[in-house]
Amino acid sequence: MNEIVLNIISCLVTTVILPLITIGGTKLIQLINSKIHNQKSAKLLSDATTVVTNAVRCVFQTYVEALKKEGNFNKDAQLIALNRARDITLDQLSADAKKYITDNFGDLNEWINTQIEAIINLLKNKWNKPSA
């Protein structure tokens, strides 16, 4: 009798439990990989946004602010400031971040320009708020 029970348990383990363990292990690996991928993606995007923000702030402090004080900040100067911020960003972005942006958002320069404009808008609204 014991031998029959052992044979049944052996068959169950072989045909049911081992495949379930394999499927469970595969799902767990997929879950872990998705978490790692999402964390890596979030870090790449966060780092890229920080690089753009710092580039905009740097150009504002070293270039735009001086021209505004002199009253010489015009359309040409604005284009130069945009190009400077984009060049700084391109120099400082990691190869992984550039690839991530291109793979997920398309054209790298277009993404950078959009981010620069968005950050400038945020900073303008912050600077133009009346003091309380």
Secondary structure, DSSP 4 states (H G I P E B T S, - for coil): -HHHHHHHHHHHIIIIIHHHHHHHHHHHHHHHHHHHHHHHHHHHHHHHHHHHHHHHHHHIIIIIHHHHHHT---HHHHHHHHHHHHHHHHHHS-HHHHHHHHHHHS-HHHHHHHHHHHHHHHHHHHHTSPP-
